[in-house]
Amino acid sequence: MRVSSVAATVLLITVTACGRSALVKPRSANANNGGNGPVGTGGAGGATHGTGGQAQGTGTGGATVGRGGSPGFGGVLVTGGKVGTGGAGGTAGTDHVGGAVGSGGTSAAGGTRATGGSSGVGGGVGSGGFIHTGGAMATGGVVGVGGITAKGGSMGSGGRVGSGGTTGTGGYCGNGTIGPGEQCDLGVDNKAMPAFWVSQSGQGFAAVPMVGSVSCPYFYSYSSSSAHTGLEAPGTSRILLYIDKTTLALSLAFFHGVDYDSTGLNQPTSHVQMLFSGLPDTTTVGVSDDADELLMTSATTATGFWKFTDNSDGGVLYRFPFPGDWEITIAPSFIDGISTWTWVQSDGSSVNLDLTQPLTIKAYSSTSACRLDCTTPRCGDGILDGGEICDDGSLPKNGCATDCTSFDY
């Protein structure tokens, strides 16, 4: 609400004092609702017109008048903004008889004291502001119910108000607090511990082995110096894990290029090398396309060296512990003829790999209490976790037992 100043009546009054006249100023036109302050009465009495020292009068918002000199009046009175209740008004005049007498001195009853300061009737309080139900929460905001208010000065009736702000609901997965839609949240202890984790340069994914009712060498189907899994392609190298569900034997198979004789597709002259390290000491060579192309060089290392044209080359390493805890690294060198390297998942889908970076395969025999996506591992959720042999979810595909530790057939 705007409060307008009330124009004060200007009066010119001539006061006769001891044969002399003095002008008495009117009340300040800007003083609203302030009233006249107490009048200075001339100091401590002396001779006829005051012989005493200096007496002070006090103005509380209006005019402070001395009976012998030039009066000063109130100042500007505001009850909400920066306010002086008496201003710097003083009434010490130069008129005296018998001595130096001031009827008000240079006194101010309030100086520059503010009744309300620069505060509004609500200060910096907000009724909405930035509110987060689950994140950072502020009950206020930048709200003033009154802003900077002055009766007679500048008044804001609303200030800056936020009626709701930005609202968040629930935080995030990994903050250690279970929020909406989360099954668990252990914060930094959330971990990815599937049965197999494949990674390159710090980026990874859960690998799911292909499952068959025959051994991996039989699946590899070696003939005419080539693999015949049906996954071969020109200029492409494939790698995958394979489980023989009749024996639970786990193998690692890899093959490069394609056989021209069986497909009619050309494979250019190619050269590939791979170094395998960290192999479990139970690992052996299951298939080598040609003699001395894939060799165990120690109990935990192996080397593959292939040169081929119009056919594929590769091999099989098998007898990996399953379930087990182990980690192997494959360092590839695709020298000629291969432009694509992919990981093959259980459903035949592929994940592209970097031809220039080592590949790590890590196996877990147990899982975490909470996954990175804040879900709780359990048998039957369709995710192959550490310690599980299989997990077909609610729709069995490979005859997985209900406890995920074996195949029913």
N, C-alpha and C positions, 0 to 999 in steps of 0.2 A: 504494500500500500504506500502511495506517495503522500508525504505530509508537506504541505506548502507552508511557506513562511508567512506569518501574519504581519502585515505592515504595521509598525508601531506609529502611533501618532507623534508627530514631531512637534515638540513644544519648545518655544524659546522663552525662557523665564529669566527675568532680571531680578536678582536678589541684591538688596542693599545691605551691605555690612560695613559699619563704621564709616559711612560716607563713600564707600567704593562699591562698584558693581562688578559682578563676575558672571560669566556665561556658564550655565549649567547644561551639559549635553544630555540629549534624550537617551532612553534605554536603547540598547543595541537592537537593530531591526532583525537580526538573525537569532535572537534569543527567544525560543518558543517554550512556553510552559515552564519557564524557569523562575519567573517572579522576581521581585526585587530582593537582593540580599540585605542583610542588616546594614544599617547606615553607620559609617564611622562618625563618631560624635565629637571629634575635635581633639582627640588625645586627652591626656590628663590635664585637668583644669589648671590654669595659672591666673594671670591678670585678666582683665575684662574679656579679652578675646583668646585667652589661652596663653600661658607662659611656660607650660610644661614642655617636656622633650618631644619625642615623636611617638605618636600613637597610631596604631594600625586599625583600619577598619577591614571588615571581611565581606567579600562578595561571594554569594553562592550561586551565581548564575546570572544575576542581574547587574545593576549599576551600583558601584560602591562610591558613595558621595562624601566628600569632605566639605565641611562648612567653611572653608577658608581658601580653597585653592581651586586648581583645575582638576576636576574629578576624572577618574578613569572608569570605564564601564565594562562590567562582566567579561566580555570576550564572546566566544561562540560556544553555545551550550548544545551538546548532543547527548542523548542518553543511550546510544547504541554504538556509535563509532568511536573515533579517538576524541575524547571529550575532556574539556577542562571545566570544572564546575565554577570556576570563578575567573577563568582567563588570567591574564597578567595585569588585571586592572588594579590600579592603585589610585589613591586620591590625594597623595601628598602634594599640596599646592605650594606656591611660593609666597602665599599671603600669610603674614604673621604680625602680631602686635606684641611686642615685648620679647619675643624670642622666636626661634624657628619651630613652628608648630605644623605638623602635618595631620590632616584628618584621616588619613588612611595609609600613608606611606606608600611603599611600592609593593604592598602585600597582596597576595592572591590567596583566596581561600582554598583553592584546589590546585593551583599551579597548572601543570599540564596533565594532571591525573585524569584517567579515563574511567568513567563509570562502567563501561562495558568493554573497554579496550577495542581491539579490532575483531572481537569475536561476535558471532551471530548467535541466535537463540538455539543453537544446535552444534555450533562449532564445526569441526571437520567430521561430522558423523553422517553415515549413509544408511538408508534403509534398505538398500539393495547391494549396490557396489559390485565388486567382483566376487562371486560366491561359487565355490566348488564344493560339491557335496562330498567328494571323496579325495580331492586333491588339496591344493592350498586354499584355505577358506578365510575370507574376510567378511565380518558381519556388517561392516559399514560400506564404505566406498568413498567417493568424494562427493558428499552430499551436505548442503547447508540448508537448514530449515528456514533460516532467516538471512543467510549471507551476511554482508556488511550492512548493518541497519543503523540509521540515525533518524531520530525524530526531527525533521527539519533539514536533515542533510540528505545523503544518498542512501536509499534503502532498497535492498533486494528482498523480494518476498519468496524466493524459491532457491536461489543459489544453483549449483550444478547437482542434479539429482540423477542417480542411477536406479532404475526400477527393477533390475534383475541381474544385470551384468552377464558375465559368461559363466555357464554352469558346467561342471564336469561330473560324471557319474561313475565312479568305480576305480579310478587309478589305472594301473597297467599290470600286465603279467610280468612277474619278475621283481615286484616291489616287496615281496615277502608277506603280503596280505591277500587273503582269498577274496576276490572281488566277484561281481556278477558275471556269470558264465564260466568261471574258473572252477575246476575240480580240486586244485591244490595250488600252492604257491610257496616255495621254500626260498625265494629270492635267489641269491647266488648259488644255492645248492640245487636249483633246477638243472637237470643234466640230460643230454641226449645219450642214452645207453641202449640202442637197439641191438639186435643180435649181431649186425654188421654195419659199420660206419665207414663210408668211402669218402676220401677228401683229397683235395689239391689246393695248395696255396691258402690254407686256412678255411676254404669253403668245402662243405660236404653234404652228404645225403645218406639216408638209410637205404642200404642195399638189401634186396630180397632175392635169395637164390632161386634159380629155376629148379623144378622138382620133376623127377622122372622115375619110372619103374625099372630102368636099366642103369648099368654102371656108366660113369662118365666117358670112359674110352669107347663104349658102345654108342653113346650119344654123339660123340665126336665124329663117328662114322668115317674113319680114315680109309681112303682108297684113291688110287691113281695120284699118289703124293699130295693129297689135299683133304681138307675137312669137308664134310657134307652135312652140316647141321640144319641147313636151310636159312641160316642167318648171314651167310657170306655175301659180300658186295664188292664191286671193283673199287680200288683205291681206299678201302676201308679196313680198319683193324677193330676187332671186337674183343671184349673181355667180360667174363661173367663167373658167378659161383653156381655150382650145380650140386643138388642133393639126390642121391639114390635112396628113395624112401624105403626100399626093401632092406637096406643095410645101414642106413643113416650115414653113409660115407659122403664126406664133403670134399669137393674138388674145385680147382681153379682152372678154367679153360680159356684159351686165347688163340685167335686165328686172324690172319691178315690176307686180304685179297679174295679172289674167287677162282674157281676151277673152270677153265674154258670148255673142257671136254663135256662136262655135264650141264653147263648153262649157256654156252655159246657167247659168253661175255668175256671181253679181253681184259687181262690184267697186265699193265705195263711192267717192264723190268723193275723189280723192287728190292730194297735192302732195309732190313729192320733188325735192331738189336734190343735186348731187354736184360737188365740186371735185377735179380730178385734177392732181397736181403731180409733178415729177421724171420726166416721161415721156421716153423716149429720143427723140432728134430725128428718128428714122425713123418715129415713130408718126403715123398718120393716122386720120380717122374712116372706119369701114367701113360703118356703118349708123346712121342717125338716123331714129327713127320719124316725126317730122314736121320740117319745115324749121326750122332755128334752135333745135332743142331740145338738140342735142349739137354743140358747137363747139370747135375748137382756138382757144384764146385767145393762144397763143404756140407756139414750137417745142417747149416742154416742159410746157405746161399746157393743160387743157381744162375746159369747164364743161357740166354737164347740168342742164336745168331742165324739169320735166315736171308737167303737170296733166292728169288723166284721170278718166273715170267709165265703168264697165262695159267697160273694155278695158285692155290693158297698155300700158306705155310703157318705153322703154329705148334701147339702142344697142350699137354695137360699136366698139372701138378696136383697130386691128390693125397688123401689121408691127413687132412687138417682136422685137429680136434674140434668136435662139435657136440654140445656147446663147449666153448673154450674161451680162454683169455690169451690172445696173441695179437701181434701187430706186424705186418709186413710192408715193405716198400718196394715199388717197382719203378726203376729208372729207365725210361724208353729213349730210343734213338731211332727216329723215323727218317732214314737217310734218303731213300728214293721210293717213288711209287705209291706212297700212302699219304693221303691228305686229310683223312678223318679218323678219329679214334673215339669209340663210344663204349659205355657200360650198358649191358643188357640186363633189364630187370626180369622178374619172374613171369610177367605178362607179355614179354616180348618188346616192351617199350624201351627206348634208349635214352641215355643221358650223355650229352656231348662232353668229351674230356679235352684238356689242353695237351696237344702233342709234345709240348716242350717242357712240361713240368712232371716231376715224380708223382706217383699215385700211392696213397696209403690206404690199406684195408685194416681196420681194427675190429676184433671180435670181442664180445662181452658174454660172460657166462651168467651174469645177473643184471638186473635193470635198476634204474633209479626210482626213488619214491615219487618224483614229480618230473615230468618232461619239460622241455624248454617252452612248450606252448601251454603249460599249466594244466595238462591233462594227466590223470593217474593211470599208469600202465596196468593192464589187466588182461588175462587170457580171454579171448573172444572179441576183442575190439578190432581185430583185423590188422593189427600192427605186430610184426615179428620183433618182440623185445628180447633183450639178453636173457638167456636161460630157457627160452622157448625153442622147440623143434619146429613148430608150425603154428600158425594162427590164421584160420580162414574166416574169422569173423562169424557173423550169424548165418552165412550161407556157405557151407563146406564145399571146397573145390577139390582138394587133394586128399580127403579122408582124414583130416586132422582130428585127433582125440579131443574130448571136451576139456582136458586139463592141459592141452597144448604141449605135451611132452612126447608124443609119438603119433604115428599114423595108424589108423584103424585097419587100413588095407593097402 
